Amino acid sequence: MPRAGLAPASVTEAAADLADEIGIDRMSMGLVAERLGVKTPSLYKHVDNLADLVHRVGVLAMNELCDTIRDATQGRAGRDALVAGTRAMRDYVVAHPGRYAAGNAAQITGPDDPLMAAANRVMDSWAAMLHGYRIDPAQQTHALRMLRSLLHGFTTLETAHSFQLGTDLDDSFDWMIDFVDQSLTRAAKPTPSERD
């Protein structure tokens, strides 16, 4: 009989919290069970195995990240949306490094995988950040990949404490976003009046 109150969602949430504390690579079924105050075999009534649990944490993380970016950029456009969205993502990754890592480590298993839907929601959030820049649709994928690469690289280096120079990280992040803003502004598709 499953322990009262234990369910896939509560096991996933406990695993996500643990991953944020110790890292997704150090998480184990035994440690999650200990966190929940149950024996390890009890978890297998709610999740298939460690890979399934990491996958569930990844889905949770991508949905949380999307909601975070969406809430930050609501009603904003152009530079305002870019600054708000990128700061929101950075704050999320710094606060939740383990679950964010799970979101990147989990593999999409097929078109019906909830991770696919969650990942698409994140991409839609990034696309919304770029909307006000009038990027040529043919260049949209390149712009999204650039933005994702910059944000992922900066935030994962930051959470790994890999920046060793004395310059303030906030200043470096703001400089990077200014650079992105200027580049996107230059790459914008001209309006009909600008072409005339």
Secondary structure by P-SEA (a helix, b strand, c coil): cccccccaaaaaaaaaaaaaacccccccaaaaaaaacccaaaaaaccccaaaaaaaaaaaaaaaaaaaaaaaaccccaaaaaaaaaaaaaaaaaacaaaaaaaaaccccccccaaaaaaaaaaaaaaaaaccccccccaaaaaaaaaaaaaaaaaaaaaaccccccccaaaaaaaaaaaaaaaaaaaccccccccc
